[in-house]
Amino acid sequence: MANLIGLAIIFLVLAFIAYVLGARGVAGFSMGIAKWLVVIFVILAIVTFIL
């Protein structure tokens, strides 16, 4: 599960770098992936905590 947070951070950094360099499409796509990875991580953490 820690890999999800690591991947989310990587995609967040990639999105920031792409935004700074002017690649708005890549930045938005990377930010979307990072958002979904964090959502999946939170859901799995809650399920793990309950079980």
mmCIF entry with sequence, helices, sheets and N, C-alpha, C, O atoms, coordinates in Angstrom:
data_MODEL
# 
_entry.id   MODEL 
# 
_entity.id                         1 
_entity.type                       polymer 
_entity.pdbx_number_of_molecules   1 
# 
_entity_poly.entity_id                      1 
_entity_poly.type                           'polypeptide(L)' 
_entity_poly.nstd_linkage                   no 
_entity_poly.nstd_monomer                   no 
_entity_poly.pdbx_seq_one_letter_code       MANLIGLAIIFLVLAFIAYVLGARGVAGFSMGIAKWLVVIFVILAIVTFIL 
_entity_poly.pdbx_seq_one_letter_code_can   MANLIGLAIIFLVLAFIAYVLGARGVAGFSMGIAKWLVVIFVILAIVTFIL 
_entity_poly.pdbx_strand_id                 A 
# 
loop_
_entity_poly_seq.entity_id 
_entity_poly_seq.num 
_entity_poly_seq.mon_id 
_entity_poly_seq.hetero 
1 1  MET n 
1 2  ALA n 
1 3  ASN n 
1 4  LEU n 
1 5  ILE n 
1 6  GLY n 
1 7  LEU n 
1 8  ALA n 
1 9  ILE n 
1 10 ILE n 
1 11 PHE n 
1 12 LEU n 
1 13 VAL n 
1 14 LEU n 
1 15 ALA n 
1 16 PHE n 
1 17 ILE n 
1 18 ALA n 
1 19 TYR n 
1 20 VAL n 
1 21 LEU n 
1 22 GLY n 
1 23 ALA n 
1 24 ARG n 
1 25 GLY n 
1 26 VAL n 
1 27 ALA n 
1 28 GLY n 
1 29 PHE n 
1 30 SER n 
1 31 MET n 
1 32 GLY n 
1 33 ILE n 
1 34 ALA n 
1 35 LYS n 
1 36 TRP n 
1 37 LEU n 
1 38 VAL n 
1 39 VAL n 
1 40 ILE n 
1 41 PHE n 
1 42 VAL n 
1 43 ILE n 
1 44 LEU n 
1 45 ALA n 
1 46 ILE n 
1 47 VAL n 
1 48 THR n 
1 49 PHE n 
1 50 ILE n 
1 51 LEU n 
# 
_struct_asym.id          A 
_struct_asym.entity_id   1 
# 
loop_
_struct_conf.conf_type_id 
_struct_conf.id 
_struct_conf.pdbx_PDB_helix_id 
_struct_conf.beg_label_comp_id 
_struct_conf.beg_label_asym_id 
_struct_conf.beg_label_seq_id 
_struct_conf.pdbx_beg_PDB_ins_code 
_struct_conf.end_label_comp_id 
_struct_conf.end_label_asym_id 
_struct_conf.end_label_seq_id 
_struct_conf.pdbx_end_PDB_ins_code 
_struct_conf.beg_auth_comp_id 
_struct_conf.beg_auth_asym_id 
_struct_conf.beg_auth_seq_id 
_struct_conf.end_auth_comp_id 
_struct_conf.end_auth_asym_id 
_struct_conf.end_auth_seq_id 
_struct_conf.pdbx_PDB_helix_class 
_struct_conf.details 
_struct_conf.pdbx_PDB_helix_length 
HELX_P HELX_P1 AA1 ALA A 2  ? LEU A 21 ? ALA A 2  LEU A 21 1 ? 20 
HELX_P HELX_P2 AA2 ARG A 24 ? ILE A 50 ? ARG A 24 ILE A 50 1 ? 27 
# 
_struct_conf_type.id          HELX_P 
_struct_conf_type.criteria    ? 
_struct_conf_type.reference   ? 
# 
loop_
_atom_site.group_PDB 
_atom_site.id 
_atom_site.type_symbol 
_atom_site.label_atom_id 
_atom_site.label_alt_id 
_atom_site.label_comp_id 
_atom_site.label_asym_id 
_atom_site.label_entity_id 
_atom_site.label_seq_id 
_atom_site.pdbx_PDB_ins_code 
_atom_site.Cartn_x 
_atom_site.Cartn_y 
_atom_site.Cartn_z 
_atom_site.occupancy 
_atom_site.B_iso_or_equiv 
_atom_site.pdbx_formal_charge 
_atom_site.auth_seq_id 
_atom_site.auth_comp_id 
_atom_site.auth_asym_id 
_atom_site.auth_atom_id 
_atom_site.pdbx_PDB_model_num 
ATOM 1   N N  . MET A 1 1  ? 0.825   -1.196 0.000   1.00 0.00 ? 1  MET A N  1 
ATOM 2   C CA . MET A 1 1  ? 0.000   0.000  0.000   1.00 0.00 ? 1  MET A CA 1 
ATOM 3   C C  . MET A 1 1  ? 0.867   1.258  0.000   1.00 0.00 ? 1  MET A C  1 
ATOM 4   O O  . MET A 1 1  ? 0.440   2.309  -0.479  1.00 0.00 ? 1  MET A O  1 
ATOM 5   N N  . ALA A 1 2  ? 2.075   1.152  0.534   1.00 0.00 ? 2  ALA A N  1 
ATOM 6   C CA . ALA A 1 2  ? 2.969   2.306  0.545   1.00 0.00 ? 2  ALA A CA 1 
ATOM 7   C C  . ALA A 1 2  ? 3.407   2.673  -0.877  1.00 0.00 ? 2  ALA A C  1 
ATOM 8   O O  . ALA A 1 2  ? 3.760   3.821  -1.146  1.00 0.00 ? 2  ALA A O  1 
ATOM 9   N N  . ASN A 1 3  ? 3.380   1.698  -1.774  1.00 0.00 ? 3  ASN A N  1 
ATOM 10  C CA . ASN A 1 3  ? 3.748   1.975  -3.158  1.00 0.00 ? 3  ASN A CA 1 
ATOM 11  C C  . ASN A 1 3  ? 2.764   2.930  -3.816  1.00 0.00 ? 3  ASN A C  1 
ATOM 12  O O  . ASN A 1 3  ? 3.149   3.711  -4.686  1.00 0.00 ? 3  ASN A O  1 
ATOM 13  N N  . LEU A 1 4  ? 1.500   2.877  -3.412  1.00 0.00 ? 4  LEU A N  1 
ATOM 14  C CA . LEU A 1 4  ? 0.511   3.798  -3.981  1.00 0.00 ? 4  LEU A CA 1 
ATOM 15  C C  . LEU A 1 4  ? 0.850   5.241  -3.654  1.00 0.00 ? 4  LEU A C  1 
ATOM 16  O O  . LEU A 1 4  ? 0.751   6.117  -4.514  1.00 0.00 ? 4  LEU A O  1 
ATOM 17  N N  . ILE A 1 5  ? 1.249   5.493  -2.413  1.00 0.00 ? 5  ILE A N  1 
ATOM 18  C CA . ILE A 1 5  ? 1.609   6.856  -2.028  1.00 0.00 ? 5  ILE A CA 1 
ATOM 19  C C  . ILE A 1 5  ? 2.886   7.279  -2.753  1.00 0.00 ? 5  ILE A C  1 
ATOM 20  O O  . ILE A 1 5  ? 3.007   8.425  -3.185  1.00 0.00 ? 5  ILE A O  1 
ATOM 21  N N  . GLY A 1 6  ? 3.822   6.369  -2.883  1.00 0.00 ? 6  GLY A N  1 
ATOM 22  C CA . GLY A 1 6  ? 5.056   6.682  -3.616  1.00 0.00 ? 6  GLY A CA 1 
ATOM 23  C C  . GLY A 1 6  ? 4.773   7.033  -5.070  1.00 0.00 ? 6  GLY A C  1 
ATOM 24  O O  . GLY A 1 6  ? 5.336   7.985  -5.611  1.00 0.00 ? 6  GLY A O  1 
ATOM 25  N N  . LEU A 1 7  ? 3.899   6.258  -5.695  1.00 0.00 ? 7  LEU A N  1 
ATOM 26  C CA . LEU A 1 7  ? 3.521   6.550  -7.080  1.00 0.00 ? 7  LEU A CA 1 
ATOM 27  C C  . LEU A 1 7  ? 2.768   7.873  -7.183  1.00 0.00 ? 7  LEU A C  1 
ATOM 28  O O  . LEU A 1 7  ? 2.973   8.637  -8.126  1.00 0.00 ? 7  LEU A O  1 
ATOM 29  N N  . ALA A 1 8  ? 1.902   8.139  -6.217  1.00 0.00 ? 8  ALA A N  1 
ATOM 30  C CA . ALA A 1 8  ? 1.159   9.396  -6.231  1.00 0.00 ? 8  ALA A CA 1 
ATOM 31  C C  . ALA A 1 8  ? 2.110   10.585 -6.119  1.00 0.00 ? 8  ALA A C  1 
ATOM 32  O O  . ALA A 1 8  ? 1.919   11.595 -6.796  1.00 0.00 ? 8  ALA A O  1 
ATOM 33  N N  . ILE A 1 9  ? 3.121   10.475 -5.281  1.00 0.00 ? 9  ILE A N  1 
ATOM 34  C CA . ILE A 1 9  ? 4.095   11.558 -5.140  1.00 0.00 ? 9  ILE A CA 1 
ATOM 35  C C  . ILE A 1 9  ? 4.888   11.728 -6.423  1.00 0.00 ? 9  ILE A C  1 
ATOM 36  O O  . ILE A 1 9  ? 5.155   12.856 -6.838  1.00 0.00 ? 9  ILE A O  1 
ATOM 37  N N  . ILE A 1 10 ? 5.268   10.630 -7.058  1.00 0.00 ? 10 ILE A N  1 
ATOM 38  C CA . ILE A 1 10 ? 6.005   10.711 -8.326  1.00 0.00 ? 10 ILE A CA 1 
ATOM 39  C C  . ILE A 1 10 ? 5.162   11.409 -9.389  1.00 0.00 ? 10 ILE A C  1 
ATOM 40  O O  . ILE A 1 10 ? 5.661   12.282 -10.099 1.00 0.00 ? 10 ILE A O  1 
ATOM 41  N N  . PHE A 1 11 ? 3.882   11.030 -9.506  1.00 0.00 ? 11 PHE A N  1 
ATOM 42  C CA . PHE A 1 11 ? 3.021   11.665 -10.500 1.00 0.00 ? 11 PHE A CA 1 
ATOM 43  C C  . PHE A 1 11 ? 2.760   13.129 -10.161 1.00 0.00 ? 11 PHE A C  1 
ATOM 44  O O  . PHE A 1 11 ? 2.605   13.953 -11.062 1.00 0.00 ? 11 PHE A O  1 
ATOM 45  N N  . LEU A 1 12 ? 2.709   13.461 -8.865  1.00 0.00 ? 12 LEU A N  1 
ATOM 46  C CA . LEU A 1 12 ? 2.525   14.846 -8.457  1.00 0.00 ? 12 LEU A CA 1 
ATOM 47  C C  . LEU A 1 12 ? 3.732   15.691 -8.847  1.00 0.00 ? 12 LEU A C  1 
ATOM 48  O O  . LEU A 1 12 ? 3.581   16.808 -9.342  1.00 0.00 ? 12 LEU A O  1 
ATOM 49  N N  . VAL A 1 13 ? 4.926   15.157 -8.623  1.00 0.00 ? 13 VAL A N  1 
ATOM 50  C CA . VAL A 1 13 ? 6.149   15.872 -9.016  1.00 0.00 ? 13 VAL A CA 1 
ATOM 51  C C  . VAL A 1 13 ? 6.220   15.997 -10.534 1.00 0.00 ? 13 VAL A C  1 
ATOM 52  O O  . VAL A 1 13 ? 6.596   17.048 -11.053 1.00 0.00 ? 13 VAL A O  1 
ATOM 53  N N  . LEU A 1 14 ? 5.864   14.938 -11.245 1.00 0.00 ? 14 LEU A N  1 
ATOM 54  C CA . LEU A 1 14 ? 5.843   14.976 -12.708 1.00 0.00 ? 14 LEU A CA 1 
ATOM 55  C C  . LEU A 1 14 ? 4.859   16.036 -13.204 1.00 0.00 ? 14 LEU A C  1 
ATOM 56  O O  . LEU A 1 14 ? 5.150   16.767 -14.152 1.00 0.00 ? 14 LEU A O  1 
ATOM 57  N N  . ALA A 1 15 ? 3.701   16.114 -12.563 1.00 0.00 ? 15 ALA A N  1 
ATOM 58  C CA . ALA A 1 15 ? 2.709   17.114 -12.948 1.00 0.00 ? 15 ALA A CA 1 
ATOM 59  C C  . ALA A 1 15 ? 3.240   18.522 -12.716 1.00 0.00 ? 15 ALA A C  1 
ATOM 60  O O  . ALA A 1 15 ? 3.036   19.406 -13.548 1.00 0.00 ? 15 ALA A O  1 
ATOM 61  N N  . PHE A 1 16 ? 3.912   18.736 -11.606 1.00 0.00 ? 16 PHE A N  1 
ATOM 62  C CA . PHE A 1 16 ? 4.459   20.065 -11.310 1.00 0.00 ? 16 PHE A CA 1 
ATOM 63  C C  . PHE A 1 16 ? 5.533   20.457 -12.315 1.00 0.00 ? 16 PHE A C  1 
ATOM 64  O O  . PHE A 1 16 ? 5.562   21.589 -12.798 1.00 0.00 ? 16 PHE A O  1 
ATOM 65  N N  . ILE A 1 17 ? 6.415   19.511 -12.625 1.00 0.00 ? 17 ILE A N  1 
ATOM 66  C CA . ILE A 1 17 ? 7.485   19.795 -13.596 1.00 0.00 ? 17 ILE A CA 1 
ATOM 67  C C  . ILE A 1 17 ? 6.887   20.065 -14.979 1.00 0.00 ? 17 ILE A C  1 
ATOM 68  O O  . ILE A 1 17 ? 7.318   20.984 -15.675 1.00 0.00 ? 17 ILE A O  1 
ATOM 69  N N  . ALA A 1 18 ? 5.896   19.264 -15.377 1.00 0.00 ? 18 ALA A N  1 
ATOM 70  C CA . ALA A 1 18 ? 5.261   19.466 -16.681 1.00 0.00 ? 18 ALA A CA 1 
ATOM 71  C C  . ALA A 1 18 ? 4.550   20.811 -16.732 1.00 0.00 ? 18 ALA A C  1 
ATOM 72  O O  . ALA A 1 18 ? 4.565   21.477 -17.767 1.00 0.00 ? 18 ALA A O  1 
ATOM 73  N N  . TYR A 1 19 ? 3.923   21.222 -15.624 1.00 0.00 ? 19 TYR A N  1 
ATOM 74  C CA . TYR A 1 19 ? 3.233   22.516 -15.582 1.00 0.00 ? 19 TYR A CA 1 
ATOM 75  C C  . TYR A 1 19 ? 4.226   23.659 -15.721 1.00 0.00 ? 19 TYR A C  1 
ATOM 76  O O  . TYR A 1 19 ? 3.974   24.626 -16.440 1.00 0.00 ? 19 TYR A O  1 
ATOM 77  N N  . VAL A 1 20 ? 5.348   23.546 -15.035 1.00 0.00 ? 20 VAL A N  1 
ATOM 78  C CA . VAL A 1 20 ? 6.369   24.595 -15.105 1.00 0.00 ? 20 VAL A CA 1 
ATOM 79  C C  . VAL A 1 20 ? 6.947   24.689 -16.516 1.00 0.00 ? 20 VAL A C  1 
ATOM 80  O O  . VAL A 1 20 ? 7.236   25.783 -17.000 1.00 0.00 ? 20 VAL A O  1 
ATOM 81  N N  . LEU A 1 21 ? 7.113   23.543 -17.172 1.00 0.00 ? 21 LEU A N  1 
ATOM 82  C CA . LEU A 1 21 ? 7.678   23.537 -18.520 1.00 0.00 ? 21 LEU A CA 1 
ATOM 83  C C  . LEU A 1 21 ? 6.653   23.877 -19.601 1.00 0.00 ? 21 LEU A C  1 
ATOM 84  O O  . LEU A 1 21 ? 7.010   24.045 -20.767 1.00 0.00 ? 21 LEU A O  1 
ATOM 85  N N  . GLY A 1 22 ? 5.388   23.976 -19.216 1.00 0.00 ? 22 GLY A N  1 
ATOM 86  C CA . GLY A 1 22 ? 4.375   24.408 -20.166 1.00 0.00 ? 22 GLY A CA 1 
ATOM 87  C C  . GLY A 1 22 ? 3.563   23.301 -20.803 1.00 0.00 ? 22 GLY A C  1 
ATOM 88  O O  . GLY A 1 22 ? 2.751   23.569 -21.689 1.00 0.00 ? 22 GLY A O  1 
ATOM 89  N N  . ALA A 1 23 ? 3.758   22.072 -20.379 1.00 0.00 ? 23 ALA A N  1 
ATOM 90  C CA . ALA A 1 23 ? 2.993   20.957 -20.938 1.00 0.00 ? 23 ALA A CA 1 
ATOM 91  C C  . ALA A 1 23 ? 1.740   20.761 -20.091 1.00 0.00 ? 23 ALA A C  1 
ATOM 92  O O  . ALA A 1 23 ? 1.686   19.879 -19.234 1.00 0.00 ? 23 ALA A O  1 
ATOM 93  N N  . ARG A 1 24 ? 0.736   21.595 -20.344 1.00 0.00 ? 24 ARG A N  1 
ATOM 94  C CA . ARG A 1 24 ? -0.465  21.603 -19.503 1.00 0.00 ? 24 ARG A CA 1 
ATOM 95  C C  . ARG A 1 24 ? -1.253  20.289 -19.589 1.00 0.00 ? 24 ARG A C  1 
ATOM 96  O O  . ARG A 1 24 ? -1.816  19.845 -18.588 1.00 0.00 ? 24 ARG A O  1 
ATOM 97  N N  . GLY A 1 25 ? -1.299  19.671 -20.760 1.00 0.00 ? 25 GLY A N  1 
ATOM 98  C CA . GLY A 1 25 ? -2.029  18.417 -20.914 1.00 0.00 ? 25 GLY A CA 1 
ATOM 99  C C  . GLY A 1 25 ? -1.412  17.295 -20.093 1.00 0.00 ? 25 GLY A C  1 
ATOM 100 O O  . GLY A 1 25 ? -2.121  16.552 -19.414 1.00 0.00 ? 25 GLY A O  1 
ATOM 101 N N  . VAL A 1 26 ? -0.093  17.174 -20.155 1.00 0.00 ? 26 VAL A N  1 
ATOM 102 C CA . VAL A 1 26 ? 0.610   16.148 -19.386 1.00 0.00 ? 26 VAL A CA 1 
ATOM 103 C C  . VAL A 1 26 ? 0.451   16.430 -17.896 1.00 0.00 ? 26 VAL A C  1 
ATOM 104 O O  . VAL A 1 26 ? 0.280   15.502 -17.106 1.00 0.00 ? 26 VAL A O  1 
ATOM 105 N N  . ALA A 1 27 ? 0.507   17.694 -17.509 1.00 0.00 ? 27 ALA A N  1 
ATOM 106 C CA . ALA A 1 27 ? 0.357   18.067 -16.101 1.00 0.00 ? 27 ALA A CA 1 
ATOM 107 C C  . ALA A 1 27 ? -1.030  17.680 -15.584 1.00 0.00 ? 27 ALA A C  1 
ATOM 108 O O  . ALA A 1 27 ? -1.155  17.137 -14.486 1.00 0.00 ? 27 ALA A O  1 
ATOM 109 N N  . GLY A 1 28 ? -2.050  17.953 -16.359 1.00 0.00 ? 28 GLY A N  1 
ATOM 110 C CA . GLY A 1 28 ? -3.399  17.602 -15.944 1.00 0.00 ? 28 GLY A CA 1 
ATOM 111 C C  . GLY A 1 28 ? -3.598  16.106 -15.849 1.00 0.00 ? 28 GLY A C  1 
ATOM 112 O O  . GLY A 1 28 ? -4.231  15.613 -14.916 1.00 0.00 ? 28 GLY A O  1 
ATOM 113 N N  . PHE A 1 29 ? -3.056  15.382 -16.817 1.00 0.00 ? 29 PHE A N  1 
ATOM 114 C CA . PHE A 1 29 ? -3.167  13.921 -16.821 1.00 0.00 ? 29 PHE A CA 1 
ATOM 115 C C  . PHE A 1 29 ? -2.444  13.325 -15.619 1.00 0.00 ? 29 PHE A C  1 
ATOM 116 O O  . PHE A 1 29 ? -2.975  12.433 -14.958 1.00 0.00 ? 29 PHE A O  1 
ATOM 117 N N  . SER A 1 30 ? -1.243  13.808 -15.333 1.00 0.00 ? 30 SER A N  1 
ATOM 118 C CA . SER A 1 30 ? -0.471  13.308 -14.201 1.00 0.00 ? 30 SER A CA 1 
ATOM 119 C C  . SER A 1 30 ? -1.155  13.641 -12.880 1.00 0.00 ? 30 SER A C  1 
ATOM 120 O O  . SER A 1 30 ? -1.145  12.837 -11.947 1.00 0.00 ? 30 SER A O  1 
ATOM 121 N N  . MET A 1 31 ? -1.747  14.828 -12.804 1.00 0.00 ? 31 MET A N  1 
ATOM 122 C CA . MET A 1 31 ? -2.451  15.214 -11.589 1.00 0.00 ? 31 MET A CA 1 
ATOM 123 C C  . MET A 1 31 ? -3.673  14.335 -11.380 1.00 0.00 ? 31 MET A C  1 
ATOM 124 O O  . MET A 1 31 ? -3.988  13.978 -10.245 1.00 0.00 ? 31 MET A O  1 
ATOM 125 N N  . GLY A 1 32 ? -4.363  13.982 -12.452 1.00 0.00 ? 32 GLY A N  1 
ATOM 126 C CA . GLY A 1 32 ? -5.512  13.094 -12.349 1.00 0.00 ? 32 GLY A CA 1 
ATOM 127 C C  . GLY A 1 32 ? -5.115  11.718 -11.848 1.00 0.00 ? 32 GLY A C  1 
ATOM 128 O O  . GLY A 1 32 ? -5.800  11.137 -11.006 1.00 0.00 ? 32 GLY A O  1 
ATOM 129 N N  . ILE A 1 33 ? -4.008  11.192 -12.363 1.00 0.00 ? 33 ILE A N  1 
ATOM 130 C CA . ILE A 1 33 ? -3.523  9.885  -11.909 1.00 0.00 ? 33 ILE A CA 1 
ATOM 131 C C  . ILE A 1 33 ? -3.136  9.955  -10.435 1.00 0.00 ? 33 ILE A C  1 
ATOM 132 O O  . ILE A 1 33 ? -3.471  9.056  -9.664  1.00 0.00 ? 33 ILE A O  1 
ATOM 133 N N  . ALA A 1 34 ? -2.438  11.010 -10.042 1.00 0.00 ? 34 ALA A N  1 
ATOM 134 C CA . ALA A 1 34 ? -2.030  11.150 -8.641  1.00 0.00 ? 34 ALA A CA 1 
ATOM 135 C C  . ALA A 1 34 ? -3.250  11.226 -7.730  1.00 0.00 ? 34 ALA A C  1 
ATOM 136 O O  . ALA A 1 34 ? -3.256  10.635 -6.650  1.00 0.00 ? 34 ALA A O  1 
ATOM 137 N N  . LYS A 1 35 ? -4.281  11.950 -8.157  1.00 0.00 ? 35 LYS A N  1 
ATOM 138 C CA . LYS A 1 35 ? -5.496  12.077 -7.355  1.00 0.00 ? 35 LYS A CA 1 
ATOM 139 C C  . LYS A 1 35 ? -6.149  10.716 -7.154  1.00 0.00 ? 35 LYS A C  1 
ATOM 140 O O  . LYS A 1 35 ? -6.538  10.377 -6.037  1.00 0.00 ? 35 LYS A O  1 
ATOM 141 N N  . TRP A 1 36 ? -6.274  9.933  -8.221  1.00 0.00 ? 36 TRP A N  1 
ATOM 142 C CA . TRP A 1 36 ? -6.914  8.628  -8.109  1.00 0.00 ? 36 TRP A CA 1 
ATOM 143 C C  . TRP A 1 36 ? -6.087  7.651  -7.284  1.00 0.00 ? 36 TRP A C  1 
ATOM 144 O O  . TRP A 1 36 ? -6.647  6.813  -6.577  1.00 0.00 ? 36 TRP A O  1 
ATOM 145 N N  . LEU A 1 37 ? -4.760  7.747  -7.364  1.00 0.00 ? 37 LEU A N  1 
ATOM 146 C CA . LEU A 1 37 ? -3.921  6.884  -6.538  1.00 0.00 ? 37 LEU A CA 1 
ATOM 147 C C  . LEU A 1 37 ? -4.100  7.194  -5.056  1.00 0.00 ? 37 LEU A C  1 
ATOM 148 O O  . LEU A 1 37 ? -4.124  6.283  -4.228  1.00 0.00 ? 37 LEU A O  1 
ATOM 149 N N  . VAL A 1 38 ? -4.226  8.469  -4.720  1.00 0.00 ? 38 VAL A N  1 
ATOM 150 C CA . VAL A 1 38 ? -4.458  8.851  -3.326  1.00 0.00 ? 38 VAL A CA 1 
ATOM 151 C C  . VAL A 1 38 ? -5.833  8.374  -2.868  1.00 0.00 ? 38 VAL A C  1 
ATOM 152 O O  . VAL A 1 38 ? -5.977  7.889  -1.746  1.00 0.00 ? 38 VAL A O  1 
ATOM 153 N N  . VAL A 1 39 ? -6.842  8.505  -3.724  1.00 0.00 ? 39 VAL A N  1 
ATOM 154 C CA . VAL A 1 39 ? -8.188  8.045  -3.370  1.00 0.00 ? 39 VAL A CA 1 
ATOM 155 C C  . VAL A 1 39 ? -8.182  6.537  -3.131  1.00 0.00 ? 39 VAL A C  1 
ATOM 156 O O  . VAL A 1 39 ? -8.763  6.066  -2.153  1.00 0.00 ? 39 VAL A O  1 
ATOM 157 N N  . ILE A 1 40 ? -7.537  5.782  -4.004  1.00 0.00 ? 40 ILE A N  1 
ATOM 158 C CA . ILE A 1 40 ? -7.459  4.328  -3.836  1.00 0.00 ? 40 ILE A CA 1 
ATOM 159 C C  . ILE A 1 40 ? -6.713  3.987  -2.552  1.00 0.00 ? 40 ILE A C  1 
ATOM 160 O O  . ILE A 1 40 ? -7.107  3.072  -1.829  1.00 0.00 ? 40 ILE A O  1 
ATOM 161 N N  . PHE A 1 41 ? -5.633  4.720  -2.263  1.00 0.00 ? 41 PHE A N  1 
ATOM 162 C CA . PHE A 1 41 ? -4.878  4.478  -1.046  1.00 0.00 ? 41 PHE A CA 1 
ATOM 163 C C  . PHE A 1 41 ? -5.747  4.707  0.193   1.00 0.00 ? 41 PHE A C  1 
ATOM 164 O O  . PHE A 1 41 ? -5.729  3.897  1.120   1.00 0.00 ? 41 PHE A O  1 
ATOM 165 N N  . VAL A 1 42 ? -6.497  5.793  0.211   1.00 0.00 ? 42 VAL A N  1 
ATOM 166 C CA . VAL A 1 42 ? -7.349  6.098  1.369   1.00 0.00 ? 42 VAL A CA 1 
ATOM 167 C C  . VAL A 1 42 ? -8.426  5.027  1.537   1.00 0.00 ? 42 VAL A C  1 
ATOM 168 O O  . VAL A 1 42 ? -8.692  4.589  2.657   1.00 0.00 ? 42 VAL A O  1 
ATOM 169 N N  . ILE A 1 43 ? -9.041  4.607  0.445   1.00 0.00 ? 43 ILE A N  1 
ATOM 170 C CA . ILE A 1 43 ? -10.072 3.572  0.527   1.00 0.00 ? 43 ILE A CA 1 
ATOM 171 C C  . ILE A 1 43 ? -9.480  2.268  1.055   1.00 0.00 ? 43 ILE A C  1 
ATOM 172 O O  . ILE A 1 43 ? -10.068 1.636  1.932   1.00 0.00 ? 43 ILE A O  1 
ATOM 173 N N  . LEU A 1 44 ? -8.333  1.862  0.536   1.00 0.00 ? 44 LEU A N  1 
ATOM 174 C CA . LEU A 1 44 ? -7.707  0.636  1.015   1.00 0.00 ? 44 LEU A CA 1 
ATOM 175 C C  . LEU A 1 44 ? -7.261  0.752  2.474   1.00 0.00 ? 44 LEU A C  1 
ATOM 176 O O  . LEU A 1 44 ? -7.329  -0.223 3.222   1.00 0.00 ? 44 LEU A O  1 
ATOM 177 N N  . ALA A 1 45 ? -6.808  1.932  2.878   1.00 0.00 ? 45 ALA A N  1 
ATOM 178 C CA . ALA A 1 45 ? -6.411  2.128  4.274   1.00 0.00 ? 45 ALA A CA 1 
ATOM 179 C C  . ALA A 1 45 ? -7.621  2.002  5.195   1.00 0.00 ? 45 ALA A C  1 
ATOM 180 O O  . ALA A 1 45 ? -7.522  1.395  6.261   1.00 0.00 ? 45 ALA A O  1 
ATOM 181 N N  . ILE A 1 46 ? -8.751  2.561  4.802   1.00 0.00 ? 46 ILE A N  1 
ATOM 182 C CA . ILE A 1 46 ? -9.965  2.475  5.612   1.00 0.00 ? 46 ILE A CA 1 
ATOM 183 C C  . ILE A 1 46 ? -10.436 1.030  5.702   1.00 0.00 ? 46 ILE A C  1 
ATOM 184 O O  . ILE A 1 46 ? -10.791 0.556  6.781   1.00 0.00 ? 46 ILE A O  1 
ATOM 185 N N  . VAL A 1 47 ? -10.440 0.328  4.570   1.00 0.00 ? 47 VAL A N  1 
ATOM 186 C CA . VAL A 1 47 ? -10.873 -1.078 4.561   1.00 0.00 ? 47 VAL A CA 1 
ATOM 187 C C  . VAL A 1 47 ? -9.932  -1.915 5.433   1.00 0.00 ? 47 VAL A C  1 
ATOM 188 O O  . VAL A 1 47 ? -10.395 -2.772 6.185   1.00 0.00 ? 47 VAL A O  1 
ATOM 189 N N  . THR A 1 48 ? -8.634  -1.680 5.344   1.00 0.00 ? 48 THR A N  1 
ATOM 190 C CA . THR A 1 48 ? -7.679  -2.410 6.153   1.00 0.00 ? 48 THR A CA 1 
ATOM 191 C C  . THR A 1 48 ? -7.890  -2.123 7.637   1.00 0.00 ? 48 THR A C  1 
ATOM 192 O O  . THR A 1 48 ? -7.816  -3.026 8.470   1.00 0.00 ? 48 THR A O  1 
ATOM 193 N N  . PHE A 1 49 ? -8.150  -0.872 7.953   1.00 0.00 ? 49 PHE A N  1 
ATOM 194 C CA . PHE A 1 49 ? -8.373  -0.491 9.344   1.00 0.00 ? 49 PHE A CA 1 
ATOM 195 C C  . PHE A 1 49 ? -9.633  -1.147 9.917   1.00 0.00 ? 49 PHE A C  1 
ATOM 196 O O  . PHE A 1 49 ? -9.652  -1.567 11.073  1.00 0.00 ? 49 PHE A O  1 
ATOM 197 N N  . ILE A 1 50 ? -10.679 -1.227 9.098   1.00 0.00 ? 50 ILE A N  1 
ATOM 198 C CA . ILE A 1 50 ? -11.934 -1.830 9.555   1.00 0.00 ? 50 ILE A CA 1 
ATOM 199 C C  . ILE A 1 50 ? -11.775 -3.333 9.729   1.00 0.00 ? 50 ILE A C  1 
ATOM 200 O O  . ILE A 1 50 ? -12.270 -3.905 10.700  1.00 0.00 ? 50 ILE A O  1 
ATOM 201 N N  . LEU A 1 51 ? -11.087 -3.969 8.795   1.00 0.00 ? 51 LEU A N  1 
ATOM 202 C CA . LEU A 1 51 ? -10.914 -5.426 8.882   1.00 0.00 ? 51 LEU A CA 1 
ATOM 203 C C  . LEU A 1 51 ? -9.761  -5.731 9.811   1.00 0.00 ? 51 LEU A C  1 
ATOM 204 O O  . LEU A 1 51 ? -9.437  -6.898 10.032  1.00 0.00 ? 51 LEU A O  1 
# 
